[in-house]
Amino acid sequence: MANVSKKVSWSGRDQDDEETAPLLRRVAPPGAPAGEGTPLLNGAGPAATRRSPHSASFQTEQTSNMESDDELLDPVMDPPHPFPKEIPHNEKLLSLKYESLDYDNSENQLFLEEERRINHMPVAAGSGIPQIKCFLNGVKIPHVVRLKTLVIKVSGVILSVVGGLAVGKEGPMIHSGSVIAAGVSQGRSTSLKRDFKIFEYFRRDTEKRDFVSAGAAAGVSAAFGAPVGGVLFSLEEGASFWNQFLTWRIFFASMISTFTLNFVLSIYHGNMWDLSSPGLINFGRFDTQTMVYTIHEIPIFIAMGVVGGVLGAVFNALNYWLTMFRIRYIHRPCLQVIEAMLVAAVTATVAFVLIYSSRDCQPLQGSSVSYPLQLFCADGEYNAMAAAFFNTPEKSVVGLFHDPPGSYNPVTLGLFTLVYFFLACWTYGLTVSAGVFIPSLLIGAAWGRLFGISLSYVTGAAIWADPGKYALMGAAAQLGGIVRMTLSLTVIMMEATSNVTYGFPIMLVLMTAKIVGDIFIEGLYDMHIQLQSVPFLHWEAPVTSHSLTAREVMSTPVTCLRRREKVGVIVDVLSNTASNHNGFPVVESTDDTQSARLQGLILRSQLIVLLKHKVFVERSNRGLVQRRLRLKDFRDAYPRFPPIQSIHVSQDERECTMDLSEFMNPSPYTVPQEASLPRVFKLFRALGLRHLVVVDNHNQVVGLVTRKDLARYRLGKGGLEELSLAQT
């Protein structure tokens, strides 16, 4: 049996840690009244909240009572949570506030009829980088692709970079591209309350996901002028579900992004129709005739990769503890603003003190520095420390790459590396729009150039020991050690430098940095996803989880609905605030639902639309004879489905019957109770499921597997451990 450190149990197993009990959502005992004190939709008394004897009570996926990206909840209608307002945050928690996105199309009759009608005609289809990764993984992150987020992200990154913070603009550009793609795919703006009546086919989670993947790639393409790197970034860091059809669509989006950027830049530079402009972030061309590398430099590159991996692990570890401190103590908006102001003041003060105390004055004559600053130097000289600090981070990186030997004093580079390392670590995680790409490259370029200078001293100023070449390797090693990217970062670096000569050394350095960094701590993006307690599913299940089966990880009992169910029963189930369910197995219309066989699966959002349009009849034996809904009615309500409290159902309507046959998914994915956790994980992950029904040998529902049931298992230091579940 695997070594499992149990923190909490959802499946009826004994709890080993009673200290976590206050944080957990507990299922009320069968005799306990449900929904006491909750106002009913039609003003009926508490008796109306009692469950029908025809509805089996089962426990399914918990959803958040907080406002999500696609929902607006009225705090007056929401009852208080049975949790403390503030709980100690730690990395052993898994948050219940995140919902799952439905990446598995519900193949009900309406969906199949439309697919036959359009005859599969081609349709034009298509960071916070951690948030975009979570969205593409299938987690609904509140407000991540909203228009307001785009406006704040763009204005915030401009002010952050102009303010001199140790930040970059590439991460926000990737996020901005994703938001634009998500908005375009819907053909409307819920924030502006405008519906352009276009792209209605794409109003579902599956299509929006593909558009967001393309938007992230387009953001990388615009930032670095690297369309191929953008595609690979979306593959490596973003998209959790990939296929060949999606590849060329994302490549097409990257190509259009590059063309649009070059066209706009040609107008900006006054040279219309000149489309040869590089990206917004370009590192200049290296002279491959003079800057060659030989086989005896391979061990040196590997050593630089080791240094980059260690420094990246230190950066991530420091940022981890700093982020934990922020979560626990700096969670109020006023404190977050004060911290941002403090970081800006400290950054400016430290930079000024270093420039004032620096005596690294270089002659202007023959210098290739773009924006030399004389600060505290004699006439005809510029301050090298000021050139590193007061230029934009991109210009500083280019200077470290291409300035001739002797442009920087080793003491200047050492002080700059040390100070900027801690400033960048402190800045990342502030409540400002900020990226970590360029600061990481700048840190690595500084210590890489210092490494090259030291090497030239040791080898007697050999021609091959050019400091610019080692600055490039150091930049790649530092960024790889922090974010653990390999494939996409290699191509981005080659495209941004317009040179494939150093492709092999960059690959070697990045692989070494990733291997070394993974020994100590995970990458920066994955670390922040874990700190946010997001139910993120990695590519594979924990390696020691084969001893667990679906019976042990599933949520049970489950709330089932009959194929023909009373409206009152459906309203009571949806209004049950003790456990907001998102999916409901549909079983045969028999009196004994405990032994009824599975017929399909229907979502909460679908039931709300049916109630809103009052698709029910007075007698259950008449069938569905009233208004026939189209798939367009469901897509018009997407993504912000109204809360159940906003739908009025009279007492007479509660006695009507709703036929779910046409709207349920008649072929939901199921697994037997004996299926192992890795098999369940692989099926859930590969198909992008939101619910996976567990059945017995007679096809009777015994449980339901959701994202949180799988994400709460993680490989820790003591073996396989089970995370606590909390409403954080």
NORCOR-V720178 format. One line per field, one symbol per residue. ss: DSSP state (a for helix, b for strand, c for the rest). phi: phi as a letter, one per 20 degrees, with the letter a starting at -180 (. if undefined). A space follows every 10 residues. Layout:
ss: ???
phi: ???
//
This chain:
ss: cccbbccccc cccccccaaa aaaccccccc cccccccccc cccccaaaac cccccccccc cccccccccc cccccccccc cccccccccc ccbbbcccbb ccccccccaa aaaaaaaacc ccccccccaa aaaaaaacbb ccccccaaaa aaaaaaaaaa aacccccbca aaaaaaaaaa aaaaaacbbc cccbbcccca aaccaaaaaa aaaaaaaaaa aaaaccaaaa aaaaaaaacc cccaaaaaaa aaaaaaaaaa aaaaaaaacc cccccccccc cccccccccc ccccaaaaaa aaaaaaaaaa aaaaaaaaaa aaaaaaaaac ccaaaaaaaa aaaaaaaaaa aaaaaaaccc bbbccccccc cccccccccc bbbaaaaaaa ccaaaaaaaa aaccccccca aaaaaaaaaa aaaaaaaccc ccccbcaaaa aaaaaaaaaa aaaaaaaacc ccccccaaaa aaaaaaaaaa aaacccaaaa aaaaaacccc ccaaaaaaaa aaaaaaaaaa cccaaaaaaa accccccccc ccccccccba aaacbccccc bbcbbbaaaa aaaaaccccc ccbbbbbccc ccaaacbbbb bbbaaaaaaa aaccccbcca aacccccccc aaaaaaaccc cccaaacccc aaaaccbbbc ccccbccccb bbcccbaaaa aaaaaaaccc bbbbbccccb bbbbbbaaaa acbbbbccbb bbcbbbcc
phi: .ffdefdacd dnffeecffe gfeeedeffg effdmfnefe fdmfffffef fffedfecec fedeeefdfd ccdeffeeff fecffccfeb fedcfefeee eeedffeeff fffffffell ffcfci.gfg fffffffode egmfceffff ffffffffff fffnffccdf fgffffffff fffffemacf felcdelclf feebffffgf ffgfffffff fffdmcffff ffffffddfe ccbfffffff ffffffffff ffffffffem cgmeeeffff dcdmeeeffd ddcdffegff ffffffffff ffffgfffff fffffffecd degfffffff ffffffffff ffffffefde ddfffmedff cfcehmdffn ccefffffee ffgfffffff fdffgnfcfg ffffffffff gfffffffof ecfbddffgf ffffffffff ffffffffem lfffeeffff ffffffffff feemecffff ffffffdlbd feffgfffff fffffffffe bfffffffff felefedffc fgfdeffedf fedfebfded degdcfffff ffffefffbf edccfddfec fdffdfefdr bcegffffff ffelebcfdf eemedegeed ffffffefee fffffedecf ffffefddee ffdfefcffc cffefffgff ffffffemfd ccedcefdme fdabddgffe ffebedfeof cdffdbee
//
